[in-house]
């Protein structure tokens, strides 16, 4: 992979990843295909040309950009910051330490809050709108 300063970084693999993005205040679970694994890269990048080749439309403005699917539904949003468009993506990491639960929301909040235990997630739920873990038993995570 060629970088902007003519540095070359080696990609050692390619795979699909499960990702979680916030779009219009809602959590969106999606799969990003053919992601290169470049161990020496400090930040993750998404290629606009790859998005377009997957029949997605990318619209830019002064505040950021929106990625729309073929039906016109926004599937990703990025904020403009210092001449870059920052997309808030969390990679869904499969973990043997997480108990299997039918509630994806519990696993999601557990992972993005650095594997916070269920009792603490329940406390957080009382302080923050949108988590919705009130009816989930304490032993789910």
C-alpha positions as CSV (number, residue, x, y, z in Angstrom):
1,X,0.0,0.0,0.0
2,X,1.4,3.4,-1.1
3,X,1.1,6.2,1.4
4,X,1.0,10.0,0.7
5,X,4.6,10.4,1.6
6,X,5.8,7.7,-0.8
7,X,6.1,5.2,2.1
8,X,5.1,1.6,1.2
9,X,3.4,-0.5,3.9
10,X,2.8,-4.2,3.5
11,X,-0.7,-5.6,3.7
12,X,-0.5,-9.1,5.2
13,X,-4.1,-10.2,4.7
14,X,-7.6,-9.4,3.6
15,X,-10.9,-10.2,5.3
16,X,-14.5,-9.1,5.9
17,X,-15.2,-7.3,9.2
18,X,-18.4,-6.7,11.1
19,X,-18.7,-3.1,11.9
20,X,-21.0,-0.9,14.1
21,X,-21.6,2.7,13.0
22,X,-23.8,5.4,14.4
23,X,-26.1,6.8,11.7
24,X,-28.7,9.5,12.6
25,X,-28.4,8.5,16.3
26,X,-29.0,4.8,15.6
27,X,-26.6,1.9,15.7
28,X,-26.1,0.3,12.4
29,X,-24.5,-3.2,12.1
30,X,-22.9,-3.9,8.8
31,X,-20.1,-5.9,7.1
32,X,-17.2,-4.2,5.3
33,X,-15.8,-6.5,2.7
34,X,-12.2,-7.1,1.6
35,X,-10.5,-5.1,4.3
36,X,-6.7,-5.1,4.1
37,X,-4.8,-5.8,7.3
38,X,-1.8,-3.4,7.4
39,X,-0.1,-3.9,10.8
40,X,2.2,-0.8,10.5
41,X,-0.6,1.5,9.7
42,X,-1.5,3.8,12.6
43,X,-5.1,4.7,11.4
44,X,-7.7,3.0,9.4
45,X,-8.7,4.3,6.0
46,X,-11.7,3.7,3.8
47,X,-11.3,4.1,0.0
48,X,-14.0,6.2,-1.6
49,X,-13.4,4.5,-4.9
50,X,-14.0,1.1,-3.2
51,X,-17.3,2.4,-1.7
52,X,-18.4,3.7,-5.2
53,X,-17.4,0.3,-6.8
54,X,-19.9,-1.3,-4.3
55,X,-22.7,0.8,-5.7
56,X,-22.7,3.2,-2.8
57,X,-23.0,7.0,-3.3
58,X,-20.8,9.4,-1.3
59,X,-22.0,13.0,-0.8
60,X,-19.6,15.6,0.6
61,X,-20.3,19.0,2.2
62,X,-18.5,21.4,4.6
63,X,-19.7,19.5,7.7
64,X,-18.9,15.9,6.5
65,X,-20.1,13.3,4.2
66,X,-22.9,10.7,3.9
67,X,-22.7,7.3,2.3
68,X,-26.0,6.1,0.7
69,X,-26.9,2.7,-0.5
70,X,-28.7,2.1,-3.9
71,X,-32.1,2.8,-2.2
72,X,-30.9,6.2,-1.0
73,X,-30.7,5.1,2.7
74,X,-27.8,6.6,4.7
75,X,-25.5,3.7,5.8
76,X,-22.6,5.8,7.1
77,X,-21.9,9.4,8.2
78,X,-18.5,11.1,8.6
79,X,-17.6,14.4,10.2
80,X,-15.2,16.8,8.6
81,X,-12.1,17.6,10.8
82,X,-8.8,19.1,9.7
83,X,-9.3,18.2,6.0
84,X,-10.2,14.6,6.8
85,X,-13.6,12.9,7.0
86,X,-13.8,10.9,10.2
87,X,-16.1,7.9,10.2
88,X,-16.9,6.6,13.6
89,X,-16.7,2.8,13.2
90,X,-16.3,0.2,15.9
91,X,-15.1,-3.2,14.8
92,X,-17.3,-6.1,16.1
93,X,-14.8,-8.4,17.8
94,X,-15.9,-11.9,18.4
95,X,-14.9,-13.0,21.9
96,X,-15.0,-16.2,23.8
97,X,-15.3,-14.2,27.0
98,X,-18.7,-12.8,26.1
99,X,-21.6,-15.1,27.0
100,X,-23.8,-15.9,24.1
101,X,-26.9,-13.7,24.3
102,X,-29.9,-13.2,22.0
103,X,-29.5,-9.5,22.8
104,X,-27.0,-8.0,20.4
105,X,-27.5,-4.6,22.1
106,X,-25.9,-5.9,25.3
107,X,-22.9,-7.3,23.5
108,X,-22.5,-4.1,21.5
109,X,-22.5,-1.8,24.6
110,X,-20.2,-4.3,26.4
111,X,-17.6,-4.2,23.6
112,X,-17.7,-0.4,22.8
113,X,-17.4,0.4,26.5
114,X,-14.1,-1.6,26.8
115,X,-15.8,-4.8,28.1
116,X,-17.6,-3.0,31.0
117,X,-19.4,-5.5,33.2
118,X,-23.2,-5.8,33.2
119,X,-23.8,-4.2,36.6
120,X,-21.9,-1.1,35.4
121,X,-23.7,-1.1,32.1
122,X,-27.0,-1.1,33.9
123,X,-25.8,2.0,36.0
124,X,-24.8,3.7,32.7
125,X,-28.2,2.9,31.2
126,X,-29.8,4.9,34.0
127,X,-27.6,7.9,33.2
128,X,-27.7,7.9,29.4
129,X,-30.6,7.8,26.9
130,X,-30.5,5.2,24.1
131,X,-28.8,2.2,25.7
132,X,-32.0,0.4,26.8
133,X,-30.8,-2.4,29.0
134,X,-33.5,-2.2,31.6
135,X,-35.0,-5.6,31.0
136,X,-31.7,-7.5,30.5
137,X,-30.6,-9.8,33.4
138,X,-27.3,-8.9,35.1
139,X,-25.7,-12.2,34.0
140,X,-25.8,-11.5,30.2
141,X,-22.2,-10.3,30.0
